[in-house]
Amino acid sequence: MGRHDFFSKFAPRPTRLRFAVSRVAALVLVLVVLVWVAFSIIFAPPPAAEELEAIPLVADPQHPAATQAVNMITVHVVGAVKKPGVYELAEGSRIIDAINKAGGMSKKAAPELLNLAAKLTDGQQIILPGASSSSPAEATKAPGAGAKISLNQADEQTLMTLPGIGPALAKRIIDFRTKNGPFTSVEQLDAVSGIGPVLLGELTELVVP
């Protein structure tokens, strides 16, 4: 074997050389792409922030804030209720709310003698009257017939049978008991406009609360 043949045996063949060049070129291309991607990410301008339209907040009237304070009042409920006592209710409540708070009406209650729709005030006493033991016929008897007239049950016509009581005073008496609750004493007539001490003295023996 000659010297030329000996070195030719170990010399790189053209096929292997082309394959090596191709691999190097591929690696260089990949590196170039990676560098370009990294450059784009690092030096790319930040995306423009989208402008959000401001939406005004509208309070829902049906769902008030939980922190909204509720003013409370204290009332005293007595009379023909199941659980008489002192109760707290929200400001603006009605007499019917106080009666319900006190367990509701008893079987002897006479709610027609009280304005159940009237608003409550702090410190107010609510007296729910009970059915009178006297019959309606007895309540409408004229004075001197043996029965006294009930200030809480008599209508205008019955009140007008009393001495010194005309249509105007009869209406004021009914308005007074509607606004302030049933009479608890005959002396309360003195608080009705138009009834003075003299007339009150004449009525004392003719009426009952």
C-alpha positions as CSV (number, residue, x, y, z in Angstrom):
1,M,0.0,0.0,0.0
2,G,1.4,3.4,-1.0
3,R,1.6,6.5,1.1
4,H,-1.2,8.2,-0.8
5,D,-3.5,5.3,-0.2
6,F,-2.7,5.4,3.5
7,F,-3.8,9.0,4.0
8,S,-6.8,8.7,1.7
9,K,-8.1,6.1,4.0
10,F,-8.4,8.5,6.9
11,A,-9.4,11.7,5.0
12,P,-13.0,12.9,5.6
13,R,-15.3,11.9,2.9
14,P,-17.4,14.6,1.0
15,T,-20.7,13.1,2.3
16,R,-19.7,13.4,5.9
17,L,-18.5,16.9,5.4
18,R,-21.7,18.1,3.9
19,F,-23.7,16.5,6.7
20,A,-21.6,18.3,9.3
21,V,-22.0,21.6,7.5
22,S,-25.8,21.2,7.4
23,R,-25.9,20.5,11.1
24,V,-23.9,23.6,11.9
25,A,-26.1,25.7,9.6
26,A,-29.2,24.4,11.3
27,L,-27.9,25.2,14.7
28,V,-26.9,28.7,13.6
29,L,-30.4,29.2,12.2
30,V,-32.0,28.1,15.4
31,L,-29.8,30.4,17.4
32,V,-30.6,33.3,15.2
33,V,-34.4,32.7,15.6
34,L,-34.1,32.4,19.4
35,V,-32.1,35.7,19.5
36,W,-34.7,37.4,17.4
37,V,-37.6,36.2,19.6
38,A,-35.8,37.2,22.8
39,F,-35.0,40.7,21.3
40,S,-38.7,41.1,20.2
41,I,-39.9,40.2,23.7
42,I,-37.4,42.4,25.6
43,F,-37.5,45.5,23.4
44,A,-41.1,45.3,22.2
45,P,-43.3,48.4,23.3
46,P,-45.8,47.6,26.0
47,P,-49.4,47.1,24.8
48,A,-51.6,50.1,25.0
49,A,-54.0,49.9,28.0
50,E,-57.6,49.7,27.0
51,E,-59.6,52.6,28.2
52,L,-62.5,51.3,30.3
53,E,-65.7,53.3,30.3
54,A,-66.6,54.6,33.7
55,I,-69.9,53.2,34.8
56,P,-71.6,55.2,37.5
57,L,-72.8,53.2,40.5
58,V,-76.6,53.5,41.1
59,A,-77.9,52.6,44.6
60,D,-80.7,50.1,44.6
61,P,-83.6,51.6,46.6
62,Q,-84.9,48.1,47.4
63,H,-81.6,47.0,48.9
64,P,-80.3,49.7,51.2
65,A,-76.8,49.5,52.6
66,A,-76.4,47.1,55.4
67,T,-74.8,49.8,57.5
68,Q,-77.7,52.1,57.3
69,A,-78.9,52.8,60.9
70,V,-82.5,52.2,61.8
71,N,-83.9,54.4,64.5
72,M,-85.9,52.5,67.2
73,I,-88.7,53.7,69.5
74,T,-90.0,52.2,72.7
75,V,-93.7,51.8,73.4
76,H,-95.9,50.2,76.1
77,V,-98.7,47.9,74.9
78,V,-101.4,47.0,77.3
79,G,-105.1,46.1,77.2
80,A,-106.6,43.3,75.3
81,V,-103.4,41.9,73.9
82,K,-101.9,38.4,74.5
83,K,-98.5,39.6,75.8
84,P,-98.7,43.1,77.3
85,G,-95.4,44.8,77.9
86,V,-92.7,47.2,76.7
87,Y,-91.5,46.7,73.1
88,E,-89.0,48.3,70.7
89,L,-90.1,48.9,67.1
90,A,-88.6,50.7,64.1
91,E,-89.4,54.4,63.8
92,G,-92.5,54.9,61.6
93,S,-94.3,51.8,62.8
94,R,-98.0,51.8,63.3
95,I,-100.2,50.8,66.2
96,I,-101.1,47.5,64.5
97,D,-97.3,46.7,64.5
98,A,-97.1,47.2,68.2
99,I,-100.1,45.0,68.8
100,N,-98.6,42.3,66.7
101,K,-95.4,42.6,68.6
102,A,-97.3,42.1,71.8
103,G,-98.6,38.7,70.6
104,G,-101.7,40.0,68.7
105,M,-105.2,40.7,69.9
106,S,-107.0,38.6,72.6
107,K,-110.4,37.2,72.0
108,K,-112.0,40.1,74.0
109,A,-110.3,42.9,71.9
110,A,-112.4,45.6,70.4
111,P,-110.0,47.0,67.6
112,E,-112.8,49.1,66.1
113,L,-112.3,51.5,69.0
114,L,-108.7,52.2,68.1
115,N,-107.1,53.7,65.1
116,L,-104.7,50.8,64.1
117,A,-103.1,52.8,61.3
118,A,-101.9,55.7,63.6
119,K,-98.1,56.1,63.7
120,L,-96.3,55.4,67.0
121,T,-94.2,57.8,68.9
122,D,-91.4,57.1,71.3
123,G,-92.7,56.5,74.9
124,Q,-96.3,56.1,73.8
125,Q,-98.7,53.8,75.6
126,I,-101.1,51.8,73.5
127,I,-104.2,50.6,75.2
128,L,-106.2,48.1,73.2
129,P,-109.7,48.2,74.6
130,G,-111.7,45.1,75.2
131,A,-115.3,44.4,74.5
132,S,-117.6,46.2,77.1
133,S,-119.7,44.1,79.4
134,S,-122.6,46.3,78.6
135,S,-124.6,45.6,75.4
136,P,-124.8,48.1,72.5
137,A,-128.4,48.8,73.4
138,E,-127.5,49.9,76.9
139,A,-124.8,52.1,75.5
140,T,-127.3,54.0,73.4
141,K,-129.8,54.6,76.2
142,A,-130.5,58.3,77.1
143,P,-129.1,59.6,80.3
144,G,-131.5,59.0,83.2
145,A,-132.7,55.7,81.8
146,G,-130.5,53.8,84.2
147,A,-127.3,53.4,82.1
148,K,-124.4,55.6,81.5
149,I,-123.0,56.3,78.0
150,S,-119.6,54.8,77.1
151,L,-117.3,57.4,75.8
152,N,-115.4,54.7,73.9
153,Q,-118.4,53.1,72.3
154,A,-120.9,55.8,71.7
155,D,-121.4,57.3,68.2
156,E,-122.1,60.9,67.4
157,Q,-125.8,60.6,67.7
158,T,-125.5,58.9,71.1
159,L,-123.1,61.5,72.4
160,M,-125.5,64.3,71.3
161,T,-128.1,63.0,73.8
162,L,-125.8,64.3,76.5
163,P,-126.4,67.8,77.9
164,G,-124.3,70.5,76.2
165,I,-123.0,68.2,73.5
166,G,-123.8,69.2,70.0
167,P,-122.6,67.8,66.6
168,A,-119.3,69.7,66.8
169,L,-118.4,68.5,70.3
170,A,-119.5,64.9,69.6
171,K,-117.2,64.8,66.6
172,R,-114.3,66.2,68.7
173,I,-114.8,63.5,71.3
174,I,-114.7,60.8,68.7
175,D,-111.6,62.4,67.0
176,F,-109.9,62.6,70.4
177,R,-110.3,58.9,71.1
178,T,-109.3,58.0,67.6
179,K,-106.1,60.0,67.8
180,N,-105.1,59.3,71.4
181,G,-106.7,55.9,72.1
182,P,-109.7,55.0,74.2
183,F,-110.6,57.1,77.2
184,T,-109.3,55.6,80.5
185,S,-111.2,58.1,82.7
186,V,-114.1,60.6,82.4
187,E,-111.7,63.4,83.5
188,Q,-109.9,63.1,80.1
189,L,-112.9,64.9,78.6
190,D,-111.3,68.1,79.9
191,A,-108.6,67.7,77.2
192,V,-111.3,67.9,74.4
193,S,-111.5,71.4,73.0
194,G,-114.8,73.0,74.0
195,I,-115.4,71.0,77.2
196,G,-114.6,73.1,80.2
197,P,-114.9,72.4,84.0
198,V,-118.6,73.3,84.2
199,L,-119.7,71.0,81.4
200,L,-117.3,68.3,82.6
201,G,-119.0,68.4,86.0
202,E,-122.4,67.9,84.4
203,L,-121.2,64.9,82.3
204,T,-119.3,63.1,85.1
205,E,-122.3,61.3,86.4
206,L,-123.7,60.5,82.9
207,V,-120.8,58.8,81.2
208,V,-118.1,56.1,81.7
209,P,-114.9,55.5,79.8
